[in-house]
Amino acid sequence: MKIRHLVMCCAAMASLATGVHAKEQILDAVPFEGKKVRLDGMLKEWPQLVTLGERLSGRGGGDPAAKGLVAYDNDNVYVAMRVTDATLKRTSAFSDDEDHASLKLAFPRRGGGFKTYQVKLFPGDPGKSAGAVKLPGLGKVPGAKIIEMPIDGGISFEASIPWSVFPEAKSTRSGMRGALLYHDADGRSVESVIGTSTHSGSDLPMLTIEGEYALNNSLVFPKALSTKPNREVFANLTGSSMLERIAVYERYLTVSGWAYRGGTQFFYQDLNLMNPGDLKQISAADFDKDGHDELFIVRRVGTSGKARIYAEVWKFSSDTAAPQPIFQHEVGMTEDDANIVNKVEVSRKRGKVAIIVAQGSYNHVDPENWNALVAGDGVEPTLMPWEPVAYRRYEWNGDKFEMVDEKSGKAKLKKPNKGTRLYSASGPPARAGSGASAADPMAGSDQAPPPAPRPPSAEELQDRVYALYRSDRGMKRGKPRFDFVTNVAGDETPERVLIHGTDLVVFGKNFKEGNSYVYTTIGVKEPGDVLDVTARDVTGDGTAEVIVRGVIHAQASKAMGGKVVTRHALFIYKVQQHAISRIFAAETGRSLGDDMVLGNVRFTPVGRALWIDLLPGRAVGWTEKTYPFPEDQTPYGGLEPLILPWSGTPPRRYSYQGTEFKPR
């Protein structure tokens, strides 16, 4: 049973969720899969319950009071509650004017909106009547159970509700919303209601499964993002029977789901947006007819003065791989006060999915002086208002997207005298994926590495490309904290690798023809959280990977003194022409105040590559009895788990398997 959610920081993390009022309390559901659940009303299997602390209607005075929690496995959703109520009104009629609890559960619909259910939970009266689980319109829920247990001053109970009761649960069990309520009926009607939310549908707070809990605590809370995403799409990205949840929080695109990465992990990428409104479109469709969806994204990248708009199709080949672009079309540009914007849409006709790019709007464009750079390097360019083209239609031909139709039209402007210049590396900037051992990460390895990182020469500085990155990202101030050159991609010519803020940036003379860069955002909150950066060939392909040590901070609960929990982590990144991909990440230590646990990392040469071993280390202050966190057995927040000194767990070994390091 994995109960790290609420043991570690159930109440604490609710306070970190920016803008979440008590009435909108997030419910972090506990995973019960693999555990034999015994319903007896005693709540022995449950971790700390959440207080239903908001009085939604009725009088105050502390009666009733209730705590509750939600859990799940593959077959059922579970509810536990402990109620203090001086007078319990219960009959075999199970009417709404009796004491009862309820679970509001809202499922997202693929086409938009939510379907909300309110499951009513009536504890029984021992020796008189059994309890009941009811659903409006259905009556007693088939297969549901509820067992109560009298306690001092009230009652506790456990209930199970089959997922099969909810038709939407066949394909969607992520992105759910939920709330727990207790209805107190001391007289002839319900007089008081306490709970976590009064709303329904999309206005309900999240009810998170494990992967979504990790997303909140590793990305949303540390970066102080709103817990309500700016955009949300549900699609079948990887071919499983369950839909994935694609949620965009400000500039970060995230993927999670019931079956995605086992339901325990999530994926994110930085969309390089200056503000959330720069994401113009996001949808999903099966463009390549392989039975599952691809993402269609239209995004504006750049500053207010110089920007490009790109329409892209991203394909997820598996739930472990980062998405790859299979279509890229520039559909707009801004040059100072001049701008050109194409119309772009996804067309679905007769079973065919196509992308249509058409002439749109333009402002302050002077053909006499226009001399802007246009896209190249496999990126289709913006349709210019002086081109005699009305629209172009693109479809998948079994191998790639190709233009299948073009309609001529009268040009709206005359062609510029100066024409346009082809810029062969002006495609969309790379996207980002998602911190460290006290020992040298190369300890235990005697493999001869590529040339050691060194400071860049005057020729290798490539100030204009660095200036382009700073302009695109709005980084007008600051200097790189780490800056070196080594061979991380392509031929033997070294690339410049630097850390600017929390960005890992790569460019070079022979990298993207010396005209552009790639970058990713390291999953830490502040620049100072990046502790060390080096490079070494760990995959055996002859080029170095970038190795980063850093720390991730989270606020502990009041029970732990409100101190900051620090997770030490090791990240390894692989650089390619189109993107930087994270191929390994592991937690190598954890500390709270003066107490800490440090693990060990060992790199073992095997041929030209290295195996990574995670081993137990040592503890300072903590002992097996005083360590306040449960031991993680699976990746948590995208990091391979820390091995505790007293766990008896053997070393975990990882080898590079095509796209990332995986357990051997």
C-alpha positions in Angstrom: 0.0 0.0 0.0 1.4 3.4 -1.0 0.2 6.1 1.4 3.0 8.6 1.0 0.5 11.2 -0.2 -1.2 12.2 3.0 1.4 10.9 5.5 3.9 13.3 4.2 2.0 16.5 3.4 -1.7 16.2 2.9 -2.7 19.3 4.8 0.6 21.1 4.2 0.3 20.9 0.4 -3.2 22.2 0.5 -1.8 25.4 2.0 0.8 25.6 -0.8 -1.9 25.6 -3.6 -2.1 29.2 -4.6 -5.6 30.6 -4.6 -7.2 27.4 -3.1 -9.6 28.5 -0.4 -10.6 26.1 2.3 -14.0 25.6 0.5 -12.0 24.3 -2.4 -9.8 21.8 -0.7 -8.0 19.4 -2.9 -8.7 15.7 -2.2 -5.5 13.6 -2.6 -6.9 10.0 -3.1 -4.8 7.2 -1.5 -3.8 4.3 -3.8 -5.0 1.0 -2.4 -4.1 -1.2 -5.4 -2.4 -4.4 -4.4 -3.7 -4.2 -0.8 -6.4 -6.4 0.6 -9.0 -3.9 1.7 -11.2 -5.0 4.7 -14.3 -2.9 5.3 -14.9 -3.0 9.0 -15.5 0.7 9.9 -12.3 0.7 12.1 -10.2 2.7 9.5 -7.0 0.8 10.4 -5.8 0.8 6.8 -6.2 4.6 6.3 -3.6 7.3 6.9 -4.4 10.6 8.5 -7.9 11.8 7.5 -8.6 15.3 6.1 -10.7 17.6 8.3 -14.0 18.7 6.7 -13.3 22.1 8.2 -15.7 24.3 6.2 -19.2 24.8 7.4 -21.2 25.2 4.2 -24.5 25.7 5.8 -26.2 25.7 9.2 -25.2 26.6 12.6 -21.7 26.5 14.2 -20.7 25.3 17.7 -18.5 22.4 16.7 -21.3 19.8 16.3 -21.1 18.0 14.0 -17.4 17.6 13.2 -16.0 15.2 10.6 -12.8 14.0 9.0 -12.7 11.9 5.8 -10.6 10.6 2.9 -10.9 9.0 -0.5 -9.0 6.0 -1.8 -9.0 3.9 -4.9 -7.9 0.7 -6.6 -8.7 -0.8 -10.0 -12.2 -1.9 -9.0 -13.5 0.6 -6.5 -13.4 4.1 -5.1 -13.4 4.1 -1.3 -14.6 6.6 1.3 -13.7 6.7 5.0 -15.1 9.1 7.5 -15.0 9.7 11.3 -17.9 11.8 12.6 -18.5 13.5 15.9 -22.2 14.1 16.3 -24.2 14.2 19.5 -27.4 13.1 17.9 -27.4 10.6 15.0 -30.6 10.4 13.1 -30.8 7.1 11.1 -33.6 5.0 9.8 -34.1 2.2 7.3 -35.7 4.7 4.9 -32.3 6.4 4.2 -34.0 9.7 3.3 -32.2 12.9 2.6 -33.4 14.4 5.9 -31.3 11.9 7.9 -27.7 12.1 8.9 -25.5 11.0 6.0 -22.3 11.7 4.1 -21.9 12.2 0.4 -19.1 12.0 -2.2 -19.3 14.4 -5.1 -17.4 13.0 -8.1 -17.2 14.7 -11.4 -15.7 13.0 -14.5 -14.4 15.1 -17.4 -16.0 14.5 -20.8 -13.7 14.2 -23.8 -15.8 16.7 -25.8 -15.8 19.2 -22.9 -17.6 19.7 -19.6 -18.1 17.3 -16.6 -20.6 14.8 -15.5 -21.2 15.1 -11.8 -22.5 12.4 -9.4 -23.4 12.7 -5.8 -23.1 9.4 -4.1 -25.0 9.4 -0.7 -23.6 7.3 2.1 -25.9 6.3 4.9 -24.2 4.5 7.8 -26.4 1.8 9.4 -27.6 1.5 13.0 -25.9 -1.6 14.5 -28.5 -4.1 15.5 -31.3 -2.3 13.7 -30.5 -1.7 10.1 -27.6 -2.0 7.7 -26.3 1.0 5.9 -26.9 2.0 2.3 -25.0 3.6 -0.6 -27.4 5.5 -2.9 -27.2 7.4 -6.2 -30.0 9.7 -7.3 -31.9 8.1 -10.2 -30.5 4.7 -9.4 -31.4 4.0 -5.8 -29.1 1.6 -3.9 -25.8 1.2 -5.8 -25.3 -2.4 -6.9 -22.1 -3.9 -5.5 -21.5 -1.0 -3.1 -20.9 -1.6 0.6 -20.8 0.5 3.8 -19.8 -0.6 7.2 -20.0 1.5 10.4 -18.5 1.4 13.8 -19.7 3.3 16.9 -17.1 5.5 18.5 -17.2 7.9 21.5 -19.5 10.7 20.5 -20.2 9.5 17.1 -19.5 7.0 14.3 -16.9 6.0 11.8 -17.5 4.2 8.6 -15.9 2.8 5.4 -17.6 2.5 2.1 -16.7 1.1 -1.3 -18.4 2.1 -4.6 -17.6 0.2 -7.8 -16.1 2.2 -10.7 -18.6 0.3 -12.9 -21.4 2.5 -11.5 -20.0 5.4 -13.5 -20.1 5.0 -17.3 -17.4 7.6 -17.7 -14.9 5.6 -15.5 -14.5 3.1 -18.4 -12.2 5.5 -20.2 -11.5 8.4 -17.8 -10.2 8.3 -14.2 -7.9 11.3 -14.3 -8.7 14.9 -14.2 -11.5 14.1 -11.8 -13.0 16.7 -9.4 -14.4 15.8 -6.0 -15.7 16.8 -2.6 -16.6 15.1 0.7 -19.6 16.4 2.6 -21.4 15.5 5.9 -25.1 16.4 6.3 -26.4 16.7 9.8 -30.1 16.3 10.4 -30.9 16.9 14.1 -34.5 17.8 13.4 -37.0 17.3 10.6 -34.5 18.5 7.9 -30.8 18.8 7.3 -29.6 21.7 9.4 -25.9 21.7 8.9 -23.5 20.7 6.1 -19.7 20.6 6.5 -17.3 19.6 3.8 -14.7 20.6 1.3 -16.7 22.3 -1.5 -20.2 23.4 -2.4 -19.6 23.3 -6.2 -20.2 20.8 -9.0 -18.5 19.9 -12.3 -15.4 21.8 -13.3 -15.8 24.2 -10.3 -15.1 21.4 -7.9 -11.5 21.1 -6.6 -9.3 18.3 -7.9 -9.5 14.7 -6.7 -6.0 13.6 -7.5 -4.7 10.1 -8.3 -1.1 9.4 -7.6 0.4 10.8 -10.8 -1.5 14.0 -10.4 -0.5 14.3 -6.8 3.1 14.0 -7.9 2.5 16.7 -10.5 1.1 19.1 -8.0 3.9 18.6 -5.5 6.7 18.6 -8.0 5.6 21.3 -10.3 2.4 23.2 -9.5 3.1 24.0 -5.8 6.9 24.7 -6.0 6.4 27.1 -8.9 3.4 28.8 -7.2 1.1 28.0 -10.1 -2.7 28.0 -9.9 -4.1 24.6 -9.2 -6.7 25.2 -11.9 -5.0 24.8 -15.3 -5.3 27.3 -18.1 -6.2 24.6 -20.6 -7.2 21.0 -20.2 -7.7 18.3 -22.9 -8.4 14.6 -22.6 -7.1 12.3 -25.3 -5.7 8.8 -25.9 -2.1 9.6 -26.5 -0.4 6.3 -25.9 -3.0 3.7 -27.0 -4.2 2.5 -23.6 -7.9 2.1 -22.8 -7.8 5.1 -20.5 -7.6 8.7 -21.7 -4.7 10.9 -20.6 -5.1 14.3 -19.1 -3.2 17.1 -20.8 -3.2 20.2 -18.6 -1.4 23.4 -19.3 -0.4 25.5 -16.2 0.7 28.9 -17.4 3.7 27.9 -19.6 4.0 24.2 -18.7 2.2 21.4 -20.6 1.7 18.3 -18.4 0.5 14.8 -19.1 -0.8 12.4 -16.5 -3.4 9.6 -16.4 -4.7 6.4 -14.8 -2.6 4.2 -17.1 0.0 6.8 -18.1 3.4 5.7 -16.6 1.6 3.3 -14.4 -0.6 6.1 -13.0 2.2 7.1 -10.6 4.2 9.6 -12.7 3.7 12.6 -14.9 5.4 14.3 -17.8 5.9 18.0 -18.4 7.4 20.3 -21.0 8.0 24.1 -21.1 6.1 25.6 -24.0 8.3 28.7 -23.9 5.3 31.1 -23.5 5.7 34.6 -22.3 2.1 34.5 -20.9 -0.7 31.9 -20.9 -2.5 33.7 -23.7 0.4 32.8 -26.1 -1.1 29.3 -26.3 -3.5 29.9 -29.1 -4.9 26.4 -29.6 -4.5 23.0 -28.1 -6.5 19.9 -29.2 -6.0 16.2 -30.0 -6.7 14.0 -33.0 -5.5 10.9 -34.7 -3.6 12.5 -37.5 -1.5 9.5 -38.6 -4.2 6.9 -38.3 -2.4 4.7 -35.8 -5.3 4.3 -33.4 -4.3 7.0 -30.9 -4.1 10.7 -30.7 -1.5 13.3 -31.3 -1.5 16.8 -29.9 -2.1 19.8 -32.1 -0.7 23.0 -30.6 -0.6 26.6 -31.8 1.7 28.8 -29.7 3.3 32.2 -29.9 7.0 32.3 -29.0 9.1 35.4 -28.4 8.7 38.9 -27.0 6.1 41.6 -27.6 8.4 43.1 -30.2 9.7 40.0 -32.0 7.7 36.8 -32.0 6.7 33.8 -34.2 3.6 31.7 -34.1 3.9 27.9 -34.7 1.4 25.2 -35.5 2.7 21.8 -34.5 1.7 18.2 -34.2 3.4 16.3 -31.3 3.4 12.5 -31.3 3.9 10.4 -28.2 5.4 7.1 -29.3 5.0 5.6 -25.8 4.2 6.8 -22.3 7.9 6.9 -21.4 9.2 8.9 -24.3 9.1 12.6 -24.8 6.8 13.8 -27.7 8.4 14.4 -31.1 7.2 17.0 -33.6 5.9 15.4 -36.8 4.6 18.6 -38.3 5.7 22.2 -37.8 4.4 25.3 -39.7 5.1 28.9 -38.9 1.7 30.7 -39.0 2.5 34.2 -37.9 5.3 36.7 -37.1 5.7 40.0 -35.3 8.4 42.4 -36.2 8.3 45.5 -34.1 4.8 47.0 -34.8 4.2 44.9 -37.9 2.5 41.5 -37.7 1.2 38.8 -40.0 -1.1 36.1 -38.7 -2.4 33.1 -40.7 -5.6 31.3 -39.9 -5.1 27.7 -38.9 -7.5 24.9 -38.1 -7.9 21.1 -37.9 -10.4 19.8 -40.4 -12.2 16.5 -39.9 -14.1 15.3 -43.0 -15.0 11.7 -44.1 -12.6 10.1 -41.6 -9.7 12.2 -42.7 -7.9 14.7 -40.3 -6.1 17.6 -42.0 -4.5 20.8 -41.1 -5.5 23.9 -43.1 -3.4 27.1 -43.1 -5.0 30.1 -44.8 -4.4 33.8 -45.3 -5.4 35.8 -42.2 -4.7 39.3 -41.0 -1.8 41.7 -41.2 -1.1 45.1 -39.7 1.4 47.8 -40.4 3.2 45.7 -43.0 5.1 47.9 -45.5 6.1 45.8 -48.5 8.7 48.4 -49.5 10.7 47.8 -46.3 9.8 44.2 -45.4 12.9 42.1 -45.1 12.1 39.7 -42.2 13.6 36.2 -41.9 11.3 33.3 -42.7 11.3 29.8 -41.5 13.3 26.8 -42.9 14.9 23.6 -41.7 11.7 21.6 -42.2 9.4 24.3 -40.8 6.9 25.5 -43.3 6.9 29.3 -43.5 4.1 31.8 -42.9 1.8 32.6 -45.8 2.6 36.2 -46.7 -0.1 38.6 -47.8 1.7 39.1 -51.2 1.6 35.4 -52.0 -1.2 34.4 -54.5 -2.2 31.5 -52.1 -5.6 31.4 -50.3 -4.9 28.3 -48.3 -2.9 25.0 -48.1 -4.1 21.7 -46.8 -1.8 19.1 -45.2 -2.5 15.4 -44.5 -0.6 12.4 -43.3 0.6 10.2 -46.2 1.6 7.2 -44.1 5.1 8.5 -43.5 4.9 12.3 -43.0 2.6 15.3 -43.5 2.4 16.6 -47.1 0.5 19.3 -48.8 -2.4 17.7 -50.6 -4.3 20.8 -51.8 -3.5 24.4 -52.5 -6.1 27.1 -53.5 -4.9 30.1 -55.4 -6.1 33.6 -54.4 -5.4 37.2 -55.2 -2.5 38.6 -53.3 -3.5 41.4 -50.9 -0.2 43.2 -51.1 2.5 43.6 -53.7 5.7 41.6 -53.3 8.4 43.4 -51.3 11.3 44.7 -53.4 13.8 43.3 -51.0 12.2 39.9 -50.9 12.7 37.7 -47.9 15.7 35.9 -46.5 15.7 32.2 -45.6 16.7 31.5 -42.0 17.4 27.8 -41.8 17.2 27.5 -38.1 14.1 29.6 -37.2 11.8 26.7 -36.1 10.1 26.5 -32.8 12.5 26.6 -29.8 13.1 23.3 -28.1 10.6 22.3 -25.4 11.6 21.3 -21.9 11.1 18.2 -19.7 11.1 18.0 -16.0 17.8 17.8 -7.6 21.9 15.6 -5.6 24.4 13.3 -4.0 27.0 14.6 -1.6 29.5 12.5 -3.4 31.1 12.9 -6.8 28.5 11.5 -9.3 31.4 9.9 -11.2 32.7 8.0 -8.2 33.2 4.3 -8.9 33.9 4.8 -12.7 37.2 4.6 -14.4 36.0 5.1 -18.0 37.8 7.7 -20.0 35.3 10.5 -20.6 35.1 12.9 -23.6 37.3 16.0 -23.2 36.5 17.6 -19.9 34.3 20.6 -19.9 36.3 23.8 -20.2 35.5 27.6 -20.5 34.5 28.7 -24.0 37.0 30.5 -26.1 36.2 33.9 -27.7 35.2 32.2 -30.9 33.0 29.7 -29.1 31.1 32.3 -27.1 28.7 33.0 -30.1 27.3 36.1 -28.5 24.7 36.6 -31.1 23.1 33.2 -30.5 23.2 33.7 -26.8 21.6 37.1 -27.3 18.9 35.5 -29.4 18.1 33.1 -26.5 18.0 35.9 -24.0 15.7 37.9 -26.2 13.4 35.0 -26.9 13.2 34.2 -23.2 13.0 37.8 -21.9 16.3 37.2 -20.0 17.6 40.8 -20.1 19.6 40.5 -16.9 21.9 38.0 -15.2 24.9 35.9 -16.2 25.3 32.2 -16.6 26.1 30.4 -13.3 27.8 27.5 -15.2 29.4 27.9 -18.6 31.6 25.4 -20.4 32.2 23.7 -23.8 32.3 20.0 -24.6 31.0 17.7 -27.3 27.3 17.0 -26.4 25.8 16.5 -29.9 26.7 15.9 -33.6 30.3 16.0 -34.8 33.4 16.5 -32.8 33.1 20.3 -32.6 32.2 21.2 -29.0 29.0 22.9 -28.0 28.6 25.6 -25.4 26.6 24.5 -22.4 25.4 27.0 -19.9 23.0 27.4 -17.0 21.1 30.7 -17.2 18.6 31.0 -14.3 17.1 27.6 -14.2 17.5 27.0 -18.0 20.0 24.5 -19.5 21.0 26.1 -22.8 23.1 24.5 -25.6 24.4 26.1 -28.9 27.5 25.9 -31.0 29.3 26.7 -34.3 28.2 23.4 -35.9 25.0 23.0 -33.9 21.8 23.9 -35.8 24.1 25.5 -38.4 25.4 27.9 -35.7 22.2 30.0 -35.9 20.0 28.8 -33.1 19.9 26.9 -29.7 18.0 24.4 -27.7 17.1 24.7 -24.0 15.2 23.0 -21.2 14.1 24.2 -17.8 15.6 22.2 -14.9 12.9 21.2 -12.4 14.0 23.4 -9.6 12.5 26.6 -8.3 15.4 29.0 -8.0 18.7 29.4 -9.8 20.6 28.7 -6.6 18.9 25.3 -6.4 21.2 24.1 -9.2 24.3 23.0 -7.2 26.6 21.6 -9.8 26.8 20.9 -13.5 29.2 18.7 -15.5 29.2 16.5 -18.6 30.2 12.9 -19.3 29.4 10.2 -21.9 27.1 7.9 -19.9 25.2 6.3 -22.8 28.2 5.2 -24.8 27.4 7.0 -28.0 30.6 9.1 -28.1 29.0 12.4 -27.0 28.6 13.7 -23.4 25.4 14.0 -21.5 24.8 16.9 -19.1 24.8 15.9 -15.4 23.0 18.3 -13.0 22.9 18.1 -9.2 20.1 20.2 -7.6 17.6 20.5 -4.8 13.8 20.7 -4.7 12.1 22.3 -1.7 8.6 21.8 -0.2 7.0 23.1 2.9 6.4 20.5 5.6 3.2 20.1 7.6 2.7 21.8 10.9 3.1 18.4 12.6 6.7 18.5 11.3 7.3 22.0 12.5 6.6 23.8 9.2 10.2 23.4 8.1 11.3 23.0 4.6 11.7 19.5 3.2 14.7 19.4 0.8 15.0 16.6 -1.8 18.4 16.2 -3.3 18.4 15.0 -6.9 20.6 14.0 -9.8 19.4 14.8 -13.3 20.9 13.6 -16.6 20.1 15.3 -19.9 20.8 14.2 -23.5 21.2 16.9 -26.1 19.8 16.5 -29.6 19.4 19.0 -32.5 15.7 19.4 -31.8 15.5 19.2 -28.1 17.1 18.4 -24.7 15.6 15.3 -23.1 15.9 14.2 -19.5 17.0 10.5 -19.6 17.4 9.9 -15.9 16.5 11.5 -12.5 16.8 10.1 -9.0 16.4 11.3 -5.5 19.8 11.0 -3.7 19.0 12.6 -0.4 16.4 14.2 1.8 16.7 16.6 4.7 14.5 18.5 7.2 16.2 21.0 9.4 19.4 19.4 10.7 18.3 15.9 10.0 19.2 14.2 6.7 19.5 11.0 4.7 22.1 10.8 1.9 22.2 8.0 -0.6 25.1 7.0 -2.9 25.4 7.0 -6.7 27.8 4.7 -8.5 28.6 4.7 -12.2 29.9 1.4 -13.4 31.6 1.1 -16.9 30.1 -1.5 -19.2 31.7 -1.3 -22.6 31.5 2.3 -23.7 28.5 3.0 -21.6 27.9 3.4 -17.9 25.4 1.7 -15.6 24.0 3.7 -12.8 23.7 2.1 -9.3 21.6 3.7 -6.5 22.8 2.5 -3.1 21.9 3.1 0.5 24.1 5.7 2.2 24.0 7.2 5.7 21.7 9.1 8.0 22.4 12.2 10.1 20.1 12.8 13.1 17.3 10.4 11.9 17.0 6.8 12.8 14.8 4.1 11.4 12.2 4.9 14.2 12.4 8.7 13.9 12.4 9.0 10.1 9.1 10.8 9.4 8.4 9.7 5.8 7.4 6.3 4.3 9.9 4.7 2.1 9.1 5.2 -1.6 9.1 2.0 -3.6 8.4 3.6 -7.0 9.4 6.9 -8.6 7.9 9.8 -6.8 7.6 13.2 -8.5 9.5 11.9 -11.5 12.5 10.9 -9.4 13.7 7.3 -8.9 13.3 6.5 -5.1 15.9 7.2 -2.4 17.2 4.0 -0.8 17.2 4.4 3.0 20.2 3.1 5.1 18.0 0.8 7.2 15.7 -0.5 4.4 17.7 -3.6 3.5 16.9 -2.8 -0.2 19.6 -4.0 -2.5 21.3 -1.5 -5.0 19.1 -0.5 -7.9 20.8 -0.7 -11.2 19.8 1.2 -14.4 21.1 1.0 -17.9 20.5 3.1 -21.0 17.8 1.5 -23.1 17.3 3.5 -26.3 15.7 6.7 -24.9 16.3 6.7 -21.2 17.8 4.8 -18.3 15.6 2.0 -17.1 15.9 -0.6 -14.3 17.8 -3.7 -15.3 
